[in-house]
Amino acid sequence: MNIQSTLFLADNWDPSQYALLDSGDGHKLERFGSQTIIRPDPQAFWPPATPVETWTADARFDARTGDDERGQWRKLNPSAPDEWRMHWNGLQCHARRTPFRHLGLFQEHSVHWQFAQQKIQAADRPINVLNLFGYTGMMSLACAQAGASVTHLDASPKSNGYGKEHQTMSGLDDRPIRWIADDAMKFTAREIRRGNTYDAIILDPPKFGRGTKNETWRFEEDLPGLLENVRALLSDQPLFIILTAYAVRLSHIALAQALAGHLEGLGGTMEMGEMALPHAKDDRLLPTAICARWQAGSN
């Protein structure tokens, strides 16, 4: 297996739809469609291009003390909507402010949406995709738009509902997407027993999570077993696997080696590295996650 270090840079957004305008002093200033927002980001501990106190935005997320994920939104523009439309490459979605500082999509994943579309289209054959921890479905929609049949799994029925809404907004109701609310470990085990296989598998697991029946997910403890299931679910013509991780005490090298250890004999290429967002007005990068991405092909 050929192993390469890669910077996964999400630089394929229309700047009217997403732009990282500035970051520093533990915060970031972003444009999401019609709205500009300020959020905490502990990785941004460099000086901002302009002082944070001079930033203007429609809303700001105030984190709880000692918790960057939970908190509350404060509207700086009283007329700012709670929900608004965005688009990427013809795919439509709603951005929404959540209590976890997120907005209903992870914009840095656009680098993988584009990769998946290119691989599916170049395969020139029917492709069956499994998207685990799929959230509100932008990856699933990207794969379906490219011509794949998609099984989208997330433990949250609410997230799946948003995904279906985005499917309709994007004009993809005729595309084969199964929206399933289930625990990833249990679902993949059942799929193995059923004899189902997939040509491409995407995993974006959280550091900690709960399933539909209060099952617990702990990244370091449960990922090895899930990767074992993923290997068993690969078809005899596998196309790619994408594995991303946030806020874990692992390097991208460890993540890639964990994935590679379950793919012996498949050859191909393993890319590993950090995911990052480019700034709109200078050459700084904001790291967001780590990734291991395997694709079939010559060693």
HUDAWO-V794307 format. One line per field, one symbol per residue. ss: DSSP state (H for helix, E for strand, - for the rest). phi: phi as a letter, one per 30 degrees, with the letter a starting at -180 (. if undefined). A space follows every 10 residues. Layout:
ss=???
phi=???
This chain:
ss=-EEEE--EE- -------EEE EEEE--EEEE EE--EEEEEE ---------- -HHH----EE EEEE--EEEE EEEEE----- --EEEEEE-- EEEEEE---- ------HHHH HHHHHHHHHH HHH----EEE EE-----HHH HHHHH---EE EEEE--HHHH HHHHHHHHH- ------EEEE E--HHHHHHH HHHH---E-E EEE----EEE -----EEEHH HHHHHHHHHH HHHE-----E EEEEE----- -HHHHHHHHH --------EE EEEEEEEEE- ----EEEEEE EEEEE----
phi=.dcbdbcdcd cccdddcbad daakhibbcb cchdccbcbd adddccdddb eedcdcadab ccddeibddc lbdbdccecd ddbadbbbhi ccaccbdcdc idbiacdddd ddededdddd dddhadbccc cchdhcjddd ddddedjdcb ccbbdceddd dddddddded icddddbccb cadddddddd ddddidbbdb bcbbdddbab ddcidcbbed dcdeddddde ddcdddbdca bbbbbbhcdb cddddddddd dccejciibc cblccacddd cacdbcdbac bbbcbdkdd
